[in-house]
Amino acid sequence: MDPRLLVEAVFRENPQLALQLRSYIAKLLEKLGEKWGSRARLKIMDFCGTHEWTITHYGLRTLMPKGLELVAGPGCPVCVTPSWELEEAMKLSFKGVTVYTYGDSYRLRTVSPVNGAYSLAEARALGGSVKVVTSIYDAIADARKYGKEAVFLGIGFETVAPGYAHALLAGLMPENLSLMSLVRLTPPAMFYSLSILREKPPEPPVMGVIAPGHVSTITGAKAWVPVAEAFEIPVVVAGFEPIDVMMAVALILRQLLQGRAEVEIEYKRAVSFDGDLRAQAAIHKAFEVSDAAWRGIGFLPRSGLRVREKYSEHDARTRYGIREMRVEEWKKDTPPGCKCAEVVLGKAKPTDCPLFLRKCTPSTPYGPCMVSMEGTCAIWARFGEGGVTEDMVRELGLLEG
């Protein structure tokens, strides 16, 4: 049998294995209660929009025993892209500079309007030069074809950074195209969100982390060792199938029961401890680490990537004189009433927001967490809390109140 088909069969829709894991998770939680001298209650946080999609779409929260809660963290790069940066890009589009952007950031709303527009989509409708692409290589091909001054909005986490770096290092960027780096680095965000939660611990507390699989293929599991050591909680790098996530939950509980706080790799079919060293080297050559703003969160030290001076001819900030927002200028850049900042920090659920599925919907997104398919609000709006396993679990009498 093709190994790839075997992996798909084992990790995807495997109700029998899922129920066995559910039983194992429940036993581990019960033993933790015996060890702690009271009923075990805890939260496990995921730091990837795709993990949140899997958890919600497949109804994995339904399978968790009472006392164990899965919560989302800042795993959506579009959701944390500052309004300031989008506004600067929109200004360029109205000056005739073509702005290339991904489809989700195309609909991302700003706090302040630019020439009456609150998004790149609206800017295009009002005469701005904006084009939707699926990668920087699409932007390169289009910019070469038309020869017009253009900027690519480089949004994303570490996963996309090697592609941006390759375009710069290999000399693929045409003279008329520049990159506006909006890459954000996930370890600082993980540190920050866990620190915020430790200042005023939620009830129950976050006692484990499911680390992002895609990011970890680049950074390696080593990126999360400082997190496990600093907060003394287990961190498990997981894949994206339902069984992957349930395995990660079981591994976290097993560590807690054994009194360990280490980094483990569940997603061994794609992730190593050291990661992709060639990709890391390329990123280092093309970019330098800088402090960066995260929408709704604030400035996080060493959490962004800036194009190195050697490649400044393709740095949009240098070419168009776009200054970066200063720390003292930052303010909470989410729309009035929006709880996206609390959602990405794991302090609130989408359903806690009064705008959720009222003023803010997938077809008419108001807050940044409703725009991208990786946004927690967008995921909850599309799939709800039950997911595809809820009917099966109800039929088996396993759904707990």
Secondary structure, DSSP 8 states (H G I E B T S, - for coil): --HHHHHHHHHSS-HHHHHHHHHHHHHHHHHHHHHHTS---EEEEE--HHHHHHHHHTTHHHHS-TTEEEEE-S--TTTTS-HHHHHHHHHHHHTT-EEEE-HHHHT---SS-BTTBSSHHHHHHTT--EEE-SSHHHHHHHHHHH---EEEEEEE-TTTHHHHHHHHHTT-S-TTEEEEEEEB-HHHHHHHHHHHHHHS--SS-EEEEEE-HHHHHHH-GGGGHHHHHHHT--EEE--SSHHHHHHHHHHHHHHHHHT---EEES-TTT--SS--HHHHHHHHHHEEEEEEEETTTEEEEEEEEEE-GGGGGGBHHHHHT-----GGG----S-TT--HHHHHTTS--GGGSTTBTTTB-SSS--SGGGTSTTSHHHHHHHHTTT-TTHHHHHHTT----
